[in-house]
Amino acid sequence: MAIIFDKQTSTFYLEGKSYTYAFFINGRGYAEHLYFGNKIGRDPLFFSRLCDGAKSFAAYTSDKNGKSYSYNSLKAEITFFGNSDYREPTVCVEAENGDRLTELLYSSHTILKEKPQISAMPSLDGGETLVLTLEDKIGGLAADLYYTVYEDTDVIARRIVYRNIGQKKLKLDRAYSFCLPIVGHDYDVLTLRGSWARERTPQYTPVHIGVCSIDSKRSSSSAVLNPFMALCEKGTTENHGEVFGVSLVYSSSFVLKAEAVENGVLNILGGINDFGFSWTLDVGCELESPEAVIAYSAEGLGGMSRAFHDAFRDHLINKRFVKKSRPVVINNWEGTYFNFDNEKLKAIASAVANTGIDTFVLDDGWFGKRNDDRSGLGDWFVNTEKLEGGLKAIIDHVHSLGMRFGLWFEPEMISEDSEIFRAHPDYAIGVPGRERCYSRYQYMMDITRPDVRDYIVESVTRVLRENEIDYVKWDYNRNVTEFYSLSLPADRQGEFSHRYALGLYELCERIVEANPKVFFEGCSGGGSRFDPAMLKYFSQIWTSDDSDAEERTRIQYGTSIVYPLSSMSCHVSVTPNHQTGREAPMKTRADIAHLGATGYELDTSAFNDEDRVLVKAQIDEYKEMESLVLEGDLYRLLNPFDGEFFAFMLVSKDKSRAEMTIYRRMGRPNESILPVKPLGLDSKKQYYVPELGVIVSGSTLMNVGIIPKLPKEDFVSYKLHFEEK
Ligand code: GLA
């Protein structure tokens, strides 16, 4: 049993693979946090409370024995406004009489063998679950706090369901998913910032008294700030230090905060962004908050990443695909952009038949009247002027080569110049009387509306039904600018962004889940909506429109902080690179693209026999290591943000196989190249390293290190293999 309730002390002990999470119900009925860290015994922990009673200059309440509690000074499982709590509230609610105070006290709890799924949102599956119900009887609000623990990975999944148990309407102005108190302020906040083509760069901010906050107000998780935050003990490295990481399973406007309180406690909290948010909770109704996955690591950043990777691969991403060999695609986008016809597409596919590339993906431009990015979105029927013989001609050709066929859609979008917009201008999000913002010459479908969702499902599904399509790339190339739905009354417009997420998940259920044989890849102008909720539906996501190998070392490094390599779609593209103009050897481009779900994206119709042999050899090599990408443990050895080198090590779970990829940006004359020390091997096992021609112990390899043999060139890579002997 991983969740234990000790009646005598009213203490809950929640145990993950190597952590303990403990809290108790105090005399007033308040859920008071005790501990989260390395696994400990189920001992009484009251001696560890920072405050036991009222503090000077603090307001307090009392229990029935007259014992006083200053809420503001206690470590809380949930913070709320009122009753002496001045910290960032987890929930803000307003009653009809304007009362905004809240006091949530213990009501009951249940321990479930298996977590119930959130009905309308993606979340981790399985795991023993505690449901702790707190109630504010005066205010008429109940909060069910869900805690799910896993024996096989160091994450705890948390969320809160808010219920109206009173007789009158309530208005929620904030409804976060969790609150987690940590003791001490000696932490740095790690977040992942970015923009188009520069996704997920790690950034550190020292904790200070007050609030450190990141958010999105775009109705999308966005490339600017990923819905992730970690608190890293000062001095944390890849392999040492205590780290608490939070990843929100959510794709709309979010917020994550770390509030350092004056008594030395650090509260991490967040969920749906409360900026512009309000939610009317009618009598008897509830609002589910999205799930927050909290990882614990006593082994630095690497330990946190591995905990997230295991949790997402084992409990979130589609089980039909997550650990299965991935399609190796040839995608035509960078090869042709909008400029193609059937003959061109056939030539691209034919050129790589029998190389191991097994899927041809036809990207943007096959539908409506779309010959550039100004028209056609929403008209999901084939452009027969461009593709003579319709999709069938190219699909039959691809299948005759023994390859599968993939197709691009952007289901949430609508072009002004489209048949669907001319027929239903109201399908586009907008505020009556206001001009809509354009972005990439397109508008967005109001998927908070059931009729709009029906149109999308029917038009996309028709294409899937009428054609043999094995793979779909689901793109999303702009963010909401007019946060308004014609279908919502004035007092419910604050629900728009969350309803957008709910609409999106319903679309995914009806299109992705209803087509179980089709492999879905996510995309968002590159990797602008790379979040765990999207990974539930899309087993891999196009990581960035920047396909330059040098840039990709940084983008893939940053992305791997939270997301497993198998979730990152990575393509070999042409040199000089279209985004940077940089030239890099084919080997480097492949070695970096192999650190993910690999594929190719260039005009292969110009390939000669030598190119084909090279691509085949690359794919053979990739297939050899694919199980490490899909299931292995990642050890980041060298950080490309810190110097000229990048190195990743992938180790099989049983530590019998491993592969190291080392990359150097600029070469220097008379350079001293220092040994790179492998990590994650079994120190007692003997390993054969073919590149060195030696058999040595894991201990020797990890302590002595290996000097990479890099050629005199820029942007070069080197690989090493380790096989147990
Ligand atoms: C986005 C994607 C690209 C490509 C184009 C097509 O930018 O990231 O890979 O699909 O859209 O318009």
Residues whose N, C-alpha, C, O or C-beta is under 5 A from the ligand:
A	BS01	GLA	W333 D363 D364 C523 S524 G525 G526 D545
